[in-house]
Amino acid sequence: MNDNALVSVIIPVYNHAEELVVCLRSLEKQTYKTLEIIIVDDGSTDGLAERLSHETICLSYESVILKMNSGAPVARNEGFKRSHGKLSQAVVRLLPCFTVVN
């Protein structure tokens, strides 16, 4: 793959604001920087948009908000429709955050 090829990362999310922040922090640390980040909010009710507005995330991303919860396949497809990358990958599952307490 060309070192400058645009890679689209599509993140469909529904009520996983905390996990999305962790995911974006991970993407910030990637060494490959030619990324197009597309967040598809599938009608979240957990304050996702507000949570993102309070975070300092050093990534450029497009946020797409679907008015009602339509399900992961619809959200993923919306992200793919908007992507411009030579390669595209959808985040299949945002895992819950866990804190280890000693």
TIMINU-430778 format. One line per 8 residues: number of its first residue (from 1); their letters; for each residue x, y, z of N, C-alpha, C, O. Coordinates in steps of 0.001 Angstrom, whole numbers, plus 500000, padded with zeros to 6 digits. Layout:
residues N
NUM	a	X Y Z X Y Z X Y Z X Y Z | ...
This chain:
residues 102
1	mndnalvs	500845 498819 500000 500000 500000 500000 500886 501238 500000 501920 501277 500666 | 500477 502225 499262 501158 503506 499219 501197 504110 500619 500197 504071 501336 | 502340 504668 501014 502485 505241 502357 501550 506408 502619 501332 506776 503773 | 500997 506992 501574 500093 508127 501749 498646 507794 501430 497803 508690 501385 | 498343 506516 501206 496971 506133 500862 496040 506423 502033 496345 506103 503182 | 494916 507027 501726 493936 507345 502752 493224 506075 503212 492723 505301 502398 | 493187 505876 504516 492477 504745 505107 491291 505302 505886 491459 506136 506775 | 490103 504840 505550 488888 505276 506241 488610 504340 507406 488572 503120 507242
9	viipvynh	488418 504918 508576 488054 504150 509769 486640 504578 510144 486405 505725 510522 | 485710 503644 510033 484303 503935 510293 483944 503380 511657 484137 502195 511928 | 483418 504248 512517 483094 503841 513884 481601 504065 514125 481185 505170 514473 | 480787 503001 513938 479372 503123 514290 479239 502990 515802 479830 502090 516400 | 478477 503871 516417 478388 503833 517885 476973 504149 518342 476302 505028 517800 | 476544 503415 519344 475243 503646 519976 475425 503476 521484 475650 502369 521975 | 475325 504589 522205 475426 504591 523672 476714 503973 524206 476687 503171 525140 | 477831 504348 523611 479147 503913 524087 480118 505090 524068 481206 504993 523500
17	aeelvvcl	479726 506196 524686 480544 507407 524657 481937 507173 525243 482932 507583 524645 | 482019 506527 526391 483317 506307 527033 484218 505428 526177 485405 505715 526019 | 483656 504360 525626 484430 503450 524798 484896 504135 523518 485988 503850 523026 | 484074 505040 522975 484463 505774 521785 485677 506647 522070 486592 506717 521250 | 485698 507303 523204 486848 508135 523566 488108 507281 523637 489159 507691 523146 | 488016 506095 524244 489166 505184 524316 489611 504790 522909 490808 504767 522622 | 488666 504484 522041 488964 504116 520659 489692 505261 519945 490687 505032 519258 | 489196 506483 520108 489831 507638 519468 491224 507881 520026 492131 508249 519278
25	rslekqty	491410 507684 521322 492750 507812 521927 493716 506792 521310 494887 507093 521078 | 493212 505593 521053 494039 504570 520415 494409 504985 518986 495550 504805 518560 | 493450 505535 518258 493735 505988 516897 494742 507135 516887 495535 507256 515953 | 494715 507979 517921 495691 509071 518022 497118 508532 518090 498052 509181 517618 | 497283 507365 518668 498615 506788 518888 499136 505990 517695 500276 505525 517712 | 498314 505830 516663 498748 505061 515501 499888 505775 514788 499919 507004 514726 | 500811 505010 514258 501923 505609 513523 501518 505971 512094 502092 506880 511496 | 500538 505265 511552 500021 505607 510228 499026 506752 510408 498009 506594 511085
33	ktleiiiv	499309 507871 509821 498527 509079 510109 497563 509502 509011 496788 510437 509211 | 497585 508846 507861 496700 509253 506770 495360 508547 506950 495010 507632 506204 | 494627 508996 507955 493365 508369 508329 492204 509333 508150 492325 510535 508384 | 491105 508788 507738 489835 509508 507708 488960 508807 508748 488619 507636 508583 | 488600 509511 509806 487805 508938 510886 486359 509386 510697 486075 510582 510641 | 485452 508420 510599 484030 508736 510454 483290 508084 511618 483236 506858 511723 | 482723 508908 512484 481945 508432 513618 480479 508519 513230 479984 509590 512877 | 479786 507389 513298 478363 507374 512975 477604 507132 514272 477577 506015 514790
41	ddgstdgl	476990 508189 514790 476197 508104 516014 474801 507635 515628 474048 508361 514979 | 474470 506438 516026 473200 505811 515639 472085 506163 516627 471385 505283 517129 | 471930 507469 516898 470852 507923 517769 471118 507713 519252 470189 507457 520017 | 472378 507820 519665 472740 507612 521078 471977 508546 522001 471658 509680 521644 | 471694 508047 523191 471009 508846 524208 471880 509030 525451 471386 509447 526499 | 473173 508721 525337 474075 508797 526494 474949 510046 526492 475956 510095 527199 | 474577 511060 525702 475342 512307 525680 476634 512197 524897 477603 512892 525202 | 476666 511343 523901 477877 511108 523125 478428 512393 522515 479618 512677 522657
49	aerlshet	477603 513160 521852 478072 514389 521198 478647 515361 522222 479687 515972 521977 | 477988 515507 523354 478484 516401 524404 479814 515897 524965 480722 516687 525222 | 479924 514593 525153 481158 513989 525673 482327 514276 524740 483419 514626 525187 | 482089 514126 523444 483151 514402 522468 483542 515876 522472 484713 516213 522296 | 482566 516750 522673 482873 518186 522656 483729 518596 523849 484388 519634 523800 | 483732 517806 524917 484524 518120 526105 485899 517462 526095 486708 517712 526989 | 486171 516633 525106 487454 515936 525020 488408 516710 524120 487994 517351 523155 | 489681 516637 524454 490708 517181 523589 491256 516008 522793 492084 515238 523279
57	iclsyesv	490788 515891 521582 491191 514787 520723 491944 515379 519539 491417 516213 518803 | 493167 514942 519372 494032 515500 518333 493877 514742 517025 494860 514335 516407 | 492649 514561 516620 492343 513894 515361 491269 514692 514657 490413 515314 515286 | 491331 514661 513354 490251 515243 512577 489256 514128 512289 489647 513051 511836 | 488001 514368 512540 486997 513347 512274 485696 513978 511820 485393 515133 512119 | 484948 513184 511094 483616 513590 510663 482630 512843 511547 482759 511635 511743 | 481673 513539 512066 480652 512906 512894 479331 512951 512144 478879 514011 511710 | 478727 511794 512001 477447 511667 511311 476435 511238 512348 476656 510255 513055
65	ilkmnsga	475335 511949 512455 474324 511592 513445 473074 511098 512723 472495 511807 511899 | 472676 509886 513042 471421 509355 512525 470333 509717 513528 470542 509591 514734 | 469218 510147 513065 468157 510645 513942 467582 509585 514875 467268 509886 516026 | 467439 508359 514403 466894 507316 515257 467779 506087 515170 468496 505894 514188 | 467726 505271 516187 468531 504064 516201 468065 503143 515080 466919 502693 515064 | 468964 502873 514152 468631 502045 512986 469386 500731 512967 469137 499885 512108 | 470307 500548 513904 471080 499313 513955 472462 499459 513349 472714 500344 512531 | 473349 498571 513768 474753 498627 513346 474943 498536 511831 475750 499289 511285
73	pvarnegf	474227 497638 511121 474446 497567 509667 474140 498877 508943 474882 499280 508047 | 473065 499532 509322 472694 500804 508692 473747 501868 509008 474147 502633 508131 | 474192 501910 510262 475208 502885 510660 476517 502641 509904 477129 503585 509404 | 476944 501385 509820 478168 501054 509079 478043 501474 507613 478952 502090 507055 | 476909 501134 506997 476719 501476 505586 476744 502973 505354 477274 503438 504344 | 476172 503736 506284 476207 505200 506176 477657 505688 506213 478035 506581 505454 | 478455 505106 507087 479871 505463 507150 480607 505124 505868 481393 505931 505371 | 480361 503934 505325 481011 503543 504070 480608 504481 502925 481437 504818 502080
81	krshgkls	479342 504898 502898 478880 505818 501841 479659 507130 501884 479919 507735 500844 | 480024 507562 503070 480702 508853 503224 482219 508751 503162 482905 509773 503154 | 482749 507538 503120 484208 507365 503155 484832 507631 501785 484202 507451 500742 | 486092 508066 501828 486835 508382 500608 488147 507605 500530 488908 507781 499578 | 488420 506760 501501 489706 506077 501568 489895 505016 500504 488936 504447 499983 | 491165 504765 500194 491507 503670 499291 491172 502345 499983 490766 501378 499338 | 491346 502323 501287 490965 501183 502121 489997 501676 503175 490121 502801 503659 | 489032 500839 503535 488065 501197 504571 487940 500050 505560 487979 498878 505183
89	qavvrllp	487790 500401 506820 487601 499398 507870 486598 499942 508878 486718 501079 509335 | 485622 499134 509217 484665 499522 510252 485097 498904 511571 485528 497752 511616 | 484981 499670 512636 485185 499137 513979 483937 498323 514282 482831 498862 514320 | 484115 497034 514497 482970 496141 514653 482359 496241 516033 481138 496187 516177 | 483198 496388 517058 482653 496419 518415 483535 497261 519314 484746 497054 519386 | 482922 498207 519996 483637 498974 521013 483476 498220 522322 482358 498025 522798 | 484574 497802 522896 484511 497038 524133 484417 497971 525330 484974 499069 525307 | 483720 497543 526370 483613 498373 527579 484979 498622 528204 485890 497801 528095
97	cftvvn	485099 499751 528850 486331 500088 529556 486321 499423 530932 485293 499377 531607 | 487447 498925 531321 487586 498339 532635 488739 499003 533355 489772 499289 532749 | 488573 499246 534623 489643 499791 535448 490056 498748 536451 489227 498200 537177 | 491356 498473 536489 491866 497501 537452 492231 498249 538719 493016 499196 538683 | 491670 497832 539825 491945 498463 541118 492688 497453 541976 492235 496325 542169 | 493847 497879 542490 494633 496994 543362 494286 497209 544814 494850 496550 545688
